[in-house]
């Protein structure tokens, strides 16, 4: 394939942010760069300076809605002064500035259709934005067949042949680190089995149900621990502070660096992710499995598609049933070992190289048309 000038636009990017969309766009950026393409990535700056010359970070006001006009204007200014073969927006917030800059041909990745599945806000702005982008993009990429099918249900006018599913991959650094895990336990002064969650702290992730399930399970397993990593989004900041004040026995880590995440996964006896909506793939459970930690997750369709029979599934919003599964898995070491051994072979199919090859093929198709 000839070398292309590519511009990726994403509100967040790893390791400045730890959400799945941020990790995906960083992996795409690194793959395209490795392949010799001239690739730029425009993103917001939330936590840290990335010191990568081809990643342009827009410093933002970290307050609800205040970042919107500033980020959009900065991206528009950049796009109006540079020419690219490919414009690729990551998520609705990464794609909107491309449209507002007057670009007619672009690709957009939509990771999930959460706003259609659940009511995150009384104002249906996110739904309108996704519909607006979906109907105008030349091509759409998704990260699961579940989301691809959802498009045709929620947005009937869309043409299915312009939607392409590209499963996510996991980085080679996600593997077991027993010595690092042991050192972390000592640093945090943790004794006993560990439940761990790392990811976005937002309403639909079911973290309050994870905490409730932990409290129930702890009545039977007295030395059980819960570790929660990640920063709250704007809407959850107050509630997150309330949790920290109320649940003194829960380890709230806050922001976890990308380099340290595999060590925390390795430290856990069970990784739990318990979303009730808005999941397009489920990157964190795959990463946890790669680090040698079995997974319990909600039984939403996309998790079942991605994980198949390599995790335990619990209906969302049912902390008592979640607690029962936690207790059963903690007490049954043989079950944990079998589940993990089977999953280790399964996750080998999720590689960024395979994803990147398909993405380059899509870029070629885009240019041909």
C-alpha positions as CSV (number, residue, x, y, z in Angstrom):
1,X,0.0,0.0,0.0
2,X,1.3,3.5,-0.8
3,X,2.2,5.7,2.1
4,X,-0.7,8.1,3.0
5,X,-1.1,11.4,4.9
6,X,-3.6,10.5,7.6
7,X,-5.3,12.6,10.3
8,X,-6.9,11.0,13.3
9,X,-9.1,13.1,15.5
10,X,-10.1,11.9,19.0
11,X,-11.1,13.6,22.2
12,X,-9.0,11.3,24.3
13,X,-5.9,9.1,23.7
14,X,-4.0,6.7,25.8
15,X,-2.1,7.0,28.1
16,X,-3.5,10.5,28.8
17,X,-6.9,8.7,29.2
18,X,-7.7,5.1,30.1
19,X,-11.0,4.6,28.4
20,X,-11.3,2.0,25.6
21,X,-11.7,4.5,22.8
22,X,-8.5,6.2,23.9
23,X,-6.6,2.9,23.9
24,X,-7.9,1.9,20.5
25,X,-7.0,5.2,18.7
26,X,-3.5,5.1,20.2
27,X,-3.0,1.6,19.0
28,X,-4.3,2.6,15.5
29,X,-1.9,5.5,15.5
30,X,1.1,3.4,16.5
31,X,0.3,0.8,13.8
32,X,-0.1,3.4,11.0
33,X,3.1,5.1,12.1
34,X,5.0,1.7,12.1
35,X,3.7,1.1,8.6
36,X,5.4,4.3,7.4
37,X,2.3,6.5,6.9
38,X,2.5,10.2,7.7
39,X,0.0,10.2,10.5
40,X,-1.1,13.0,12.8
41,X,-3.4,12.6,15.8
42,X,-5.3,15.6,17.2
43,X,-6.7,15.1,20.7
44,X,-7.5,16.8,24.0
45,X,-5.1,17.0,26.9
46,X,-6.6,15.9,30.2
47,X,-3.9,14.4,32.5
48,X,-0.4,14.2,31.1
49,X,1.8,15.6,28.3
50,X,2.5,12.8,25.8
51,X,5.7,14.2,24.3
52,X,4.9,12.6,20.9
53,X,5.5,15.1,18.0
54,X,2.8,13.7,15.8
55,X,0.2,13.8,18.5
56,X,-1.2,17.3,18.9
57,X,-2.8,17.8,22.3
58,X,-5.3,20.6,22.8
59,X,-5.2,21.8,26.4
60,X,-8.8,21.8,27.7
61,X,-10.8,23.2,30.5
62,X,-11.6,20.2,32.6
63,X,-15.2,21.2,33.3
64,X,-18.5,19.9,31.8
65,X,-19.2,21.2,28.3
66,X,-16.5,23.9,28.6
67,X,-14.1,21.9,26.5
68,X,-16.5,21.6,23.5
69,X,-16.1,24.9,21.6
70,X,-12.4,25.2,22.3
71,X,-11.5,21.7,21.1
72,X,-13.7,22.0,18.0
73,X,-12.2,25.4,17.0
74,X,-8.7,24.1,17.4
75,X,-9.3,21.1,15.3
76,X,-11.1,23.1,12.6
77,X,-8.2,25.5,12.4
78,X,-5.7,22.6,12.0
79,X,-7.7,20.9,9.3
80,X,-8.2,24.1,7.3
81,X,-4.4,24.6,7.2
82,X,-3.4,21.0,6.3
83,X,-4.2,18.5,3.6
84,X,-4.7,14.8,4.2
85,X,-5.6,11.7,2.1
86,X,-7.6,10.3,5.0
87,X,-9.6,12.0,7.8
88,X,-10.7,9.5,10.5
89,X,-12.7,10.6,13.5
90,X,-12.7,8.5,16.7
91,X,-16.2,8.5,18.2
92,X,-18.8,11.2,17.7
93,X,-16.9,13.9,19.6
94,X,-13.8,13.2,17.5
95,X,-15.8,13.3,14.2
96,X,-17.9,16.4,14.8
97,X,-15.0,18.9,14.2
98,X,-14.2,17.1,10.9
99,X,-17.7,17.8,9.7
100,X,-17.8,21.4,11.0
101,X,-14.5,22.1,9.1
102,X,-16.5,21.5,5.9
103,X,-15.0,18.1,5.0
104,X,-17.3,16.0,2.9
105,X,-15.3,12.7,2.8
106,X,-14.3,11.1,6.1
107,X,-14.3,7.9,8.0
108,X,-15.8,7.6,11.5
109,X,-15.4,5.0,14.2
110,X,-18.4,4.6,16.5
111,X,-17.6,2.3,19.4
112,X,-21.1,1.9,20.8
113,X,-24.6,3.1,20.6
114,X,-25.1,3.6,24.4
115,X,-27.2,6.8,24.1
116,X,-29.8,4.8,22.1
117,X,-29.7,1.9,24.7
118,X,-30.0,3.9,27.9
119,X,-30.9,7.4,29.0
120,X,-27.7,9.1,30.0
121,X,-29.2,12.6,29.6
122,X,-32.6,14.2,29.3
123,X,-31.3,16.0,26.2
124,X,-30.9,13.5,23.3
125,X,-27.9,15.4,21.9
126,X,-25.6,12.4,21.8
127,X,-28.2,10.4,19.8
128,X,-28.7,13.2,17.4
129,X,-24.9,13.6,16.9
130,X,-24.4,9.9,16.2
131,X,-27.2,9.8,13.7
132,X,-25.9,13.0,12.1
133,X,-22.4,11.5,11.7
134,X,-23.5,8.0,10.7
135,X,-25.5,9.3,7.8
136,X,-22.8,11.6,6.5
137,X,-19.7,9.5,6.9
138,X,-18.3,7.8,3.8
139,X,-17.5,4.7,5.9
140,X,-18.2,3.7,9.5
141,X,-16.2,1.3,11.5
142,X,-17.4,-0.5,14.6
143,X,-15.7,-2.8,17.0
144,X,-18.2,-5.7,17.1
145,X,-20.9,-7.2,15.0
146,X,-23.4,-6.4,17.8
147,X,-22.9,-2.6,17.2
148,X,-23.0,-3.0,13.4
149,X,-26.4,-4.6,13.7
150,X,-27.6,-2.0,16.1
151,X,-27.0,0.7,13.5
152,X,-29.6,-0.8,11.2
153,X,-32.0,-1.1,14.1
154,X,-31.7,2.4,15.5
155,X,-30.8,4.2,12.3
156,X,-32.8,2.4,9.6
157,X,-31.8,4.9,6.8
158,X,-28.2,3.9,7.1
159,X,-26.6,1.6,4.4
160,X,-25.2,-1.6,6.0
161,X,-22.6,-1.9,3.3
162,X,-20.8,1.2,4.5
163,X,-20.3,-0.2,8.0
164,X,-17.3,-2.3,8.7
165,X,-16.5,-4.3,11.8
166,X,-12.9,-4.2,13.0
167,X,-12.5,-6.0,16.3
168,X,-10.1,-4.4,18.8
169,X,-6.7,-5.9,19.7
170,X,-4.6,-6.0,22.8
171,X,-1.0,-4.9,23.3
172,X,1.8,-7.5,23.8
173,X,2.5,-5.8,27.2
174,X,-0.6,-7.4,28.7
175,X,0.7,-10.6,30.2
176,X,1.1,-11.9,33.8
177,X,3.5,-10.0,36.1
178,X,3.5,-12.1,39.3
179,X,6.5,-10.2,40.9
180,X,5.1,-6.8,40.1
181,X,1.7,-7.9,41.4
182,X,3.3,-9.1,44.7
183,X,5.1,-5.7,45.1
184,X,1.8,-3.8,44.5
185,X,0.0,-5.9,47.1
186,X,2.7,-5.0,49.6
187,X,2.7,-1.3,48.6
188,X,-1.1,-1.2,49.1
189,X,-0.9,-3.4,52.2
190,X,-3.5,-5.8,50.8
191,X,-4.0,-9.3,52.3
192,X,-6.6,-11.7,50.9
193,X,-8.3,-12.1,47.5
194,X,-8.8,-9.1,45.3
195,X,-11.6,-8.0,43.1
196,X,-10.4,-5.4,40.6
197,X,-12.1,-2.9,38.2
198,X,-10.1,-0.6,36.0
199,X,-11.7,1.7,33.5
200,X,-14.0,4.7,33.1
201,X,-15.9,5.8,36.2
202,X,-19.3,6.6,34.6
203,X,-22.9,5.9,35.3
204,X,-23.5,2.9,33.0
205,X,-20.5,1.0,34.1
206,X,-22.4,-0.4,37.1
207,X,-19.7,0.4,39.6
208,X,-22.2,1.1,42.4
209,X,-23.5,-2.5,41.8
210,X,-19.9,-3.8,42.0
211,X,-19.4,-2.1,45.4
212,X,-22.8,-3.5,46.7
213,X,-21.9,-7.0,45.5
214,X,-18.5,-6.7,47.2
215,X,-20.1,-5.7,50.4
216,X,-22.4,-8.8,50.2
217,X,-19.6,-11.2,49.3
218,X,-17.4,-9.8,52.1
219,X,-19.9,-11.1,54.7
220,X,-18.8,-14.6,53.7
221,X,-15.2,-13.9,52.7
222,X,-14.1,-11.5,55.4
223,X,-10.6,-10.8,53.9
224,X,-12.0,-9.9,50.4
225,X,-10.7,-6.6,48.9
226,X,-12.0,-4.4,46.1
227,X,-9.7,-2.2,44.0
228,X,-11.2,0.4,41.6
229,X,-8.9,2.3,39.2
230,X,-9.9,5.1,36.9
231,X,-11.1,8.7,37.0
232,X,-14.7,9.8,37.2
233,X,-16.2,11.7,34.2
234,X,-17.9,15.1,34.8
235,X,-21.3,13.7,35.8
236,X,-19.8,11.2,38.3
237,X,-17.3,13.4,40.2
238,X,-19.6,14.2,43.1
239,X,-20.7,10.6,43.5
240,X,-17.2,9.3,43.3
241,X,-16.1,11.6,46.2
242,X,-19.1,10.3,48.2
243,X,-18.0,6.7,47.5
244,X,-14.5,7.5,48.7
245,X,-15.8,9.0,51.9
246,X,-18.4,6.3,52.5
247,X,-16.4,3.1,51.6
248,X,-13.1,3.4,53.4
249,X,-12.3,-0.3,52.9
250,X,-12.4,0.1,49.0
251,X,-9.1,1.0,47.3
252,X,-9.9,3.9,45.0
253,X,-6.7,4.3,42.9
254,X,-7.8,7.3,40.7
255,X,-5.8,7.6,37.5
256,X,-3.6,4.6,36.7
257,X,-0.7,5.0,34.3
258,X,-0.8,2.9,31.1
259,X,2.5,1.2,32.1
260,X,1.1,0.1,35.5
261,X,-2.3,-1.2,34.4
262,X,-1.0,-4.8,33.5
263,X,0.5,-5.0,37.1
264,X,-2.9,-4.2,38.6
265,X,-4.6,-6.7,36.4
266,X,-2.1,-9.3,37.4
267,X,-2.7,-8.5,41.1
268,X,-6.4,-9.3,40.9
269,X,-8.0,-12.7,41.6
270,X,-11.1,-11.6,39.6
271,X,-11.6,-8.8,37.2
272,X,-15.1,-7.4,37.2
273,X,-16.8,-5.2,34.6
274,X,-20.5,-4.8,35.0
275,X,-21.9,-2.3,32.4
276,X,-25.5,-2.3,31.6
277,X,-25.2,-0.4,28.3
278,X,-22.9,1.5,25.9
279,X,-20.2,-1.2,25.4
280,X,-19.0,-1.7,21.9
281,X,-16.3,-4.3,22.5
282,X,-15.0,-4.7,26.1
283,X,-11.3,-4.2,25.9
284,X,-10.5,-4.3,29.6
285,X,-11.8,-7.9,30.2
286,X,-9.6,-9.2,27.3
287,X,-6.6,-7.3,28.8
288,X,-7.3,-8.8,32.2
289,X,-7.5,-12.3,30.9
290,X,-4.2,-11.8,29.1
291,X,-2.7,-10.8,32.4
292,X,-3.8,-14.1,34.0
293,X,-7.0,-12.8,35.8
294,X,-10.4,-14.5,35.3
295,X,-13.3,-12.3,34.4
296,X,-16.9,-11.9,35.6
297,X,-18.9,-9.5,33.5
298,X,-22.5,-8.4,32.8
299,X,-24.4,-10.6,30.3
300,X,-25.0,-7.9,27.8
301,X,-24.8,-9.1,24.2
302,X,-21.5,-7.6,23.1
303,X,-19.6,-9.2,26.0
304,X,-21.0,-12.6,25.1
305,X,-20.0,-12.0,21.4
306,X,-16.4,-11.0,22.4
307,X,-15.7,-13.3,25.3
308,X,-17.9,-16.3,24.3
309,X,-17.6,-18.9,27.0
310,X,-14.4,-17.5,28.5
311,X,-15.9,-15.5,31.3
312,X,-18.7,-15.8,33.8
313,X,-21.8,-13.7,32.9
314,X,-24.2,-12.1,35.3
315,X,-27.4,-10.1,34.3
316,X,-26.7,-6.4,34.9
317,X,-28.1,-4.5,37.8
318,X,-28.3,-7.6,40.0
319,X,-25.6,-7.2,42.7
320,X,-26.9,-10.1,44.9
321,X,-26.4,-12.5,42.0
322,X,-23.0,-10.9,41.2
323,X,-22.0,-11.5,44.8
324,X,-23.0,-15.1,44.5
325,X,-20.7,-15.6,41.4
326,X,-17.9,-13.8,43.2
327,X,-18.1,-16.0,46.2
328,X,-18.3,-19.2,44.0
329,X,-15.3,-18.3,41.9
330,X,-13.1,-17.1,44.8
331,X,-13.8,-20.4,46.6
332,X,-13.3,-22.6,43.6
333,X,-9.6,-22.4,42.6
334,X,-10.0,-25.2,40.1
335,X,-12.8,-23.4,38.3
336,X,-10.7,-20.2,38.1
337,X,-7.8,-22.2,36.6
338,X,-9.9,-24.0,34.0
339,X,-11.6,-20.7,33.0
340,X,-8.3,-18.9,32.6
341,X,-6.5,-21.7,30.8
342,X,-9.3,-21.9,28.2
343,X,-9.4,-18.1,27.8
344,X,-5.6,-17.7,27.3
345,X,-5.8,-19.6,24.0
346,X,-8.9,-17.8,22.9
347,X,-7.6,-14.3,23.2
348,X,-4.7,-14.8,20.8
349,X,-7.0,-13.9,17.9
350,X,-7.3,-10.3,19.2
351,X,-4.1,-8.7,17.7
352,X,-3.6,-5.1,16.6
353,X,-1.7,-6.3,13.6
354,X,-4.8,-8.1,12.3
355,X,-6.9,-5.0,13.0
356,X,-4.4,-2.7,11.2
357,X,-4.3,-4.8,8.1
358,X,-8.1,-4.6,7.8
359,X,-8.0,-0.8,8.4
360,X,-5.5,-0.2,5.7
361,X,-7.7,-2.2,3.3
362,X,-10.6,0.0,4.2
363,X,-8.5,3.1,3.6
364,X,-7.7,1.7,0.1
365,X,-11.3,1.2,-0.6
366,X,-12.1,4.7,0.6
367,X,-9.6,6.2,-1.8
368,X,-10.8,4.1,-4.7
369,X,-14.3,5.5,-4.3
